[in-house]
Amino acid sequence: MGTGVGQRLMQEIEAVVATLRAEEWRLLERRNAEAKQRLRQAKVVLIFGNFVGLWIIVGAFVSVQRDSQRRRAVEEELRESEEKFRMLLDGVRDYAIFMMDPQALC
């Protein structure tokens, strides 16, 4: 102890511990910065994914609405066609009855 060897060893150990502590802090700050960067990237991906999902939903809604309108138009055309056919059939039936004599002969 009187020669100062113990004190020198303590100082060397403290210097090594201080170096290790500084390196650990540097690594911790680096890891924190990387974690923040990954968090920002994850947020961007989530926001982008939400917008893509929203566009898909809007596109599906527009497609369903367009198909529904087309179906209604085709159904209306079919109704009109059936009505014309019935009117024609009724007219032919009335004409056939008019053309027949009382014994149902032409």
MDAnalysis code that builds the backbone (N, CA, C; Angstrom):
import MDAnalysis as mda
import numpy as np

u = mda.Universe.empty(318, n_residues=106, atom_resindex=np.repeat(np.arange(106), 3), trajectory=True)
u.add_TopologyAttr("name", ["N", "CA", "C"] * 106)
u.add_TopologyAttr("resid", np.arange(1, 107))
u.add_TopologyAttr("resname", ["MET", "GLY", "THR", "GLY", "VAL", "GLY", "GLN", "ARG", "LEU", "MET", "GLN", "GLU", "ILE", "GLU", "ALA", "VAL", "VAL", "ALA", "THR", "LEU", "ARG", "ALA", "GLU", "GLU", "TRP", "ARG", "LEU", "LEU", "GLU", "ARG", "ARG", "ASN", "ALA", "GLU", "ALA", "LYS", "GLN", "ARG", "LEU", "ARG", "GLN", "ALA", "LYS", "VAL", "VAL", "LEU", "ILE", "PHE", "GLY", "ASN", "PHE", "VAL", "GLY", "LEU", "TRP", "ILE", "ILE", "VAL", "GLY", "ALA", "PHE", "VAL", "SER", "VAL", "GLN", "ARG", "ASP", "SER", "GLN", "ARG", "ARG", "ARG", "ALA", "VAL", "GLU", "GLU", "GLU", "LEU", "ARG", "GLU", "SER", "GLU", "GLU", "LYS", "PHE", "ARG", "MET", "LEU", "LEU", "ASP", "GLY", "VAL", "ARG", "ASP", "TYR", "ALA", "ILE", "PHE", "MET", "MET", "ASP", "PRO", "GLN", "ALA", "LEU", "CYS"])
u.atoms.positions = np.array([
    [0.807, -1.188, 0.000],
    [0.000, 0.000, 0.000],
    [0.855, 1.258, 0.000],
    [1.930, 1.165, 0.707],
    [2.780, 2.345, 0.809],
    [3.408, 2.709, -0.528],
    [3.577, 1.762, -1.419],
    [4.204, 2.034, -2.709],
    [3.209, 2.627, -3.705],
    [1.949, 2.577, -3.440],
    [0.937, 3.131, -4.324],
    [0.478, 2.175, -5.407],
    [0.894, 0.926, -5.346],
    [0.499, -0.066, -6.344],
    [-1.006, -0.313, -6.261],
    [-1.523, -0.416, -5.082],
    [-2.950, -0.671, -4.901],
    [-3.782, 0.484, -5.429],
    [-3.294, 1.685, -5.144],
    [-4.030, 2.851, -5.612],
    [-3.985, 2.934, -7.139],
    [-2.846, 2.621, -7.724],
    [-2.725, 2.617, -9.179],
    [-3.645, 1.572, -9.791],
    [-3.715, 0.400, -9.202],
    [-4.617, -0.650, -9.698],
    [-6.076, -0.188, -9.608],
    [-6.407, 0.471, -8.489],
    [-7.781, 0.983, -8.337],
    [-8.088, 2.005, -9.419],
    [-7.157, 2.864, -9.718],
    [-7.364, 3.875, -10.750],
    [-7.503, 3.231, -12.127],
    [-6.698, 2.222, -12.381],
    [-6.801, 1.513, -13.670],
    [-8.161, 0.814, -13.798],
    [-8.603, 0.195, -12.703],
    [-9.901, -0.497, -12.714],
    [-11.021, 0.522, -12.914],
    [-10.940, 1.653, -12.216],
    [-11.943, 2.707, -12.375],
    [-11.947, 3.240, -13.805],
    [-10.787, 3.350, -14.413],
    [-10.696, 3.819, -15.801],
    [-11.347, 2.810, -16.743],
    [-11.097, 1.520, -16.518],
    [-11.715, 0.482, -17.352],
    [-13.224, 0.495, -17.168],
    [-13.677, 0.615, -15.918],
    [-15.111, 0.646, -15.637],
    [-15.735, 1.885, -16.298],
    [-15.090, 3.020, -16.238],
    [-15.602, 4.237, -16.866],
    [-15.675, 4.060, -18.382],
    [-14.667, 3.416, -18.971],
    [-14.676, 3.156, -20.411],
    [-15.825, 2.230, -20.777],
    [-16.008, 1.185, -19.984],
    [-17.115, 0.252, -20.245],
    [-18.458, 0.951, -20.095],
    [-18.581, 1.780, -19.070],
    [-19.836, 2.496, -18.843],
    [-20.124, 3.435, -20.019],
    [-19.113, 4.150, -20.486],
    [-19.291, 5.057, -21.617],
    [-19.690, 4.281, -22.867],
    [-19.069, 3.129, -23.091],
    [-19.417, 2.289, -24.251],
    [-20.852, 1.776, -24.143],
    [-21.272, 1.383, -22.967],
    [-22.647, 0.917, -22.757],
    [-23.644, 2.035, -23.035],
    [-23.359, 3.260, -22.575],
    [-24.247, 4.387, -22.847],
    [-24.327, 4.680, -24.341],
    [-23.178, 4.616, -25.022],
    [-23.162, 4.852, -26.468],
    [-24.015, 3.817, -27.187],
    [-23.848, 2.559, -26.791],
    [-24.646, 1.494, -27.409],
    [-26.132, 1.659, -27.101],
    [-26.453, 2.062, -25.873],
    [-27.854, 2.275, -25.496],
    [-28.474, 3.396, -26.321],
    [-27.750, 4.485, -26.496],
    [-28.261, 5.588, -27.310],
    [-28.447, 5.152, -28.763],
    [-27.526, 4.363, -29.274],
    [-27.635, 3.859, -30.647],
    [-28.863, 2.967, -30.791],
    [-29.062, 2.066, -29.832],
    [-30.232, 1.176, -29.881],
    [-31.525, 1.971, -29.773],
    [-31.549, 2.984, -28.932],
    [-32.747, 3.825, -28.812],
    [-33.043, 4.547, -30.125],
    [-32.005, 5.066, -30.774],
    [-32.195, 5.750, -32.056],
    [-32.719, 4.767, -33.107],
    [-32.173, 3.557, -33.130],
    [-32.654, 2.544, -34.086],
    [-34.094, 2.155, -33.787],
    [-34.444, 2.033, -32.525],
    [-35.819, 1.683, -32.141],
    [-36.784, 2.791, -32.558],
    [-36.386, 4.051, -32.380],
    [-37.243, 5.164, -32.802],
    [-37.423, 5.159, -34.315],
    [-36.345, 4.864, -35.052],
    [-36.435, 4.803, -36.511],
    [-37.393, 3.688, -36.944],
    [-37.292, 2.509, -36.323],
    [-38.198, 1.403, -36.652],
    [-39.641, 1.745, -36.301],
    [-39.840, 2.474, -35.208],
    [-41.185, 2.894, -34.825],
    [-41.771, 3.843, -35.872],
    [-40.964, 4.787, -36.353],
    [-41.439, 5.692, -37.409],
    [-41.792, 4.905, -38.670],
    [-40.948, 3.944, -39.023],
    [-41.225, 3.128, -40.207],
    [-42.520, 2.335, -40.033],
    [-42.722, 1.778, -38.851],
    [-43.942, 1.005, -38.589],
    [-45.176, 1.903, -38.688],
    [-45.078, 3.131, -38.197],
    [-46.203, 4.059, -38.292],
    [-46.524, 4.377, -39.743],
    [-45.470, 4.613, -40.540],
    [-45.682, 4.916, -41.963],
    [-46.361, 3.740, -42.657],
    [-45.891, 2.529, -42.367],
    [-46.478, 1.338, -42.988],
    [-47.939, 1.187, -42.566],
    [-48.229, 1.411, -41.310],
    [-49.613, 1.297, -40.834],
    [-50.512, 2.345, -41.481],
    [-50.044, 3.556, -41.564],
    [-50.854, 4.609, -42.191],
    [-51.077, 4.290, -43.659],
    [-50.008, 3.896, -44.347],
    [-50.131, 3.541, -45.761],
    [-51.093, 2.368, -45.938],
    [-50.979, 1.361, -45.080],
    [-51.872, 0.208, -45.145],
    [-53.326, 0.595, -44.924],
    [-53.557, 1.522, -43.999],
    [-54.928, 1.983, -43.764],
    [-55.495, 2.690, -44.992],
    [-54.666, 3.532, -45.634],
    [-55.135, 4.211, -46.840],
    [-55.415, 3.229, -47.970],
    [-54.559, 2.236, -48.121],
    [-54.790, 1.217, -49.158],
    [-56.085, 0.459, -48.861],
    [-56.279, 0.085, -47.614],
    [-57.515, -0.597, -47.229],
    [-58.744, 0.258, -47.479],
    [-58.632, 1.542, -47.174],
    [-59.745, 2.456, -47.410],
    [-60.061, 2.556, -48.901],
    [-59.037, 2.646, -49.739],
    [-59.256, 2.707, -51.193],
    [-59.891, 1.422, -51.706],
    [-59.489, 0.288, -51.145],
    [-60.102, -0.983, -51.551],
    [-61.585, -0.987, -51.184],
    [-61.900, -0.508, -49.998],
    [-63.296, -0.473, -49.563],
    [-64.104, 0.468, -50.456],
    [-63.552, 1.641, -50.747],
    [-64.252, 2.596, -51.615],
    [-64.452, 1.993, -53.003],
    [-63.407, 1.351, -53.532],
    [-63.524, 0.722, -54.855],
    [-64.578, -0.371, -54.866],
    [-64.612, -1.178, -53.822],
    [-65.626, -2.229, -53.743],
    [-67.026, -1.631, -53.662],
    [-67.185, -0.574, -52.880],
    [-68.494, 0.080, -52.751],
    [-68.956, 0.632, -54.095],
    [-68.048, 1.307, -54.803],
    [-68.401, 1.865, -56.115],
    [-68.783, 0.747, -57.074],
    [-68.032, -0.338, -57.047],
    [-68.316, -1.469, -57.933],
    [-69.683, -2.078, -57.623],
    [-69.983, -2.252, -56.355],
    [-71.279, -2.818, -55.962],
    [-72.409, -1.885, -56.386],
    [-72.224, -0.579, -56.185],
    [-73.252, 0.378, -56.578],
    [-73.477, 0.350, -58.090],
    [-72.399, 0.290, -58.858],
    [-72.517, 0.259, -60.319],
    [-73.240, -1.015, -60.764],
    [-72.864, -2.153, -60.175],
    [-73.529, -3.408, -60.523],
    [-75.002, -3.375, -60.153],
    [-75.314, -2.775, -59.015],
    [-76.700, -2.676, -58.569],
    [-77.520, -1.808, -59.532],
    [-76.929, -0.697, -59.977],
    [-77.635, 0.161, -60.931],
    [-77.859, -0.567, -62.250],
    [-76.852, -1.296, -62.712],
    [-77.010, -2.056, -63.956],
    [-78.099, -3.102, -63.812],
    [-78.111, -3.777, -62.664],
    [-79.127, -4.807, -62.452],
    [-80.525, -4.202, -62.451],
    [-80.685, -3.048, -61.776],
    [-81.991, -2.386, -61.765],
    [-82.418, -1.995, -63.179],
    [-81.465, -1.512, -63.984],
    [-81.792, -1.113, -65.363],
    [-82.212, -2.328, -66.179],
    [-81.496, -3.448, -66.029],
    [-81.844, -4.665, -66.764],
    [-83.194, -5.192, -66.297],
    [-83.455, -5.147, -64.985],
    [-84.751, -5.599, -64.476],
    [-85.879, -4.730, -65.038],
    [-85.658, -3.435, -65.116],
    [-86.677, -2.531, -65.669],
    [-86.921, -2.842, -67.142],
    [-85.838, -3.075, -67.899],
    [-86.000, -3.443, -69.306],
    [-86.761, -4.759, -69.447],
    [-86.482, -5.710, -68.572],
    [-87.182, -6.993, -68.603],
    [-88.666, -6.797, -68.305],
    [-88.987, -5.966, -67.302],
    [-90.379, -5.695, -66.976],
    [-91.107, -5.064, -68.167],
    [-90.457, -4.104, -68.790],
    [-91.067, -3.466, -69.954],
    [-91.269, -4.461, -71.088],
    [-90.295, -5.325, -71.304],
    [-90.395, -6.331, -72.352],
    [-91.531, -7.315, -72.050],
    [-91.626, -7.740, -70.793],
    [-92.715, -8.652, -70.412],
    [-94.068, -7.975, -70.600],
    [-94.144, -6.705, -70.247],
    [-95.405, -5.988, -70.398],
    [-95.796, -5.887, -71.872],
    [-94.848, -5.584, -72.736],
    [-95.128, -5.525, -74.172],
    [-95.553, -6.893, -74.694],
    [-94.875, -7.949, -74.227],
    [-95.223, -9.304, -74.660],
    [-96.638, -9.660, -74.225],
    [-96.990, -9.320, -72.972],
    [-98.340, -9.609, -72.485],
    [-99.386, -8.839, -73.280],
    [-99.095, -7.572, -73.555],
    [-100.046, -6.775, -74.346],
    [-100.210, -7.380, -75.733],
    [-99.112, -7.826, -76.347],
    [-99.175, -8.451, -77.670],
    [-99.962, -9.751, -77.603],
    [-99.685, -10.550, -76.567],
    [-100.387, -11.828, -76.411],
    [-101.878, -11.599, -76.181],
    [-102.212, -10.618, -75.328],
    [-103.627, -10.300, -75.099],
    [-104.281, -9.817, -76.390],
    [-103.578, -9.023, -77.174],
    [-104.115, -8.529, -78.437],
    [-104.343, -9.657, -79.425],
    [-103.413, -10.599, -79.498],
    [-103.560, -11.736, -80.398],
    [-104.726, -12.597, -79.942],
    [-104.857, -12.812, -78.640],
    [-105.948, -13.630, -78.105],
    [-107.294, -12.966, -78.405],
    [-107.365, -11.646, -78.154],
    [-108.613, -10.917, -78.449],
    [-108.929, -10.972, -79.940],
    [-107.935, -10.833, -80.775],
    [-108.134, -10.875, -82.209],
    [-108.591, -12.261, -82.643],
    [-107.989, -13.303, -82.043],
    [-108.364, -14.669, -82.387],
    [-109.808, -14.923, -81.982],
    [-110.197, -14.431, -80.822],
    [-111.581, -14.609, -80.377],
    [-112.518, -13.838, -81.299],
    [-112.144, -12.642, -81.695],
    [-112.961, -11.816, -82.581],
    [-113.133, -12.484, -83.942],
    [-112.102, -13.164, -84.409],
    [-112.140, -13.796, -85.724],
    [-112.929, -15.089, -85.735],
    [-113.172, -15.685, -84.580],
    [-113.884, -16.959, -84.527],
    [-115.383, -16.717, -84.559],
    [-116.063, -17.663, -85.131],
    [-117.528, -17.570, -85.125],
    [-118.042, -18.210, -83.843],
    [-119.317, -18.198, -83.598],
    [-119.871, -18.726, -82.354],
    [-119.516, -20.176, -82.088],
    [-119.202, -20.980, -83.054],
    [-118.825, -22.374, -82.827],
    [-117.317, -22.494, -82.588],
    [-116.587, -21.386, -82.395],
    [-115.155, -21.348, -82.173],
    [-114.396, -21.859, -83.370],
    [-114.941, -21.628, -84.567],
    [-114.248, -21.967, -85.797],
    [-113.868, -20.679, -86.508],
    [-112.817, -20.740, -87.273],
    [-112.349, -19.543, -87.959],
    [-113.136, -19.268, -89.199],
])
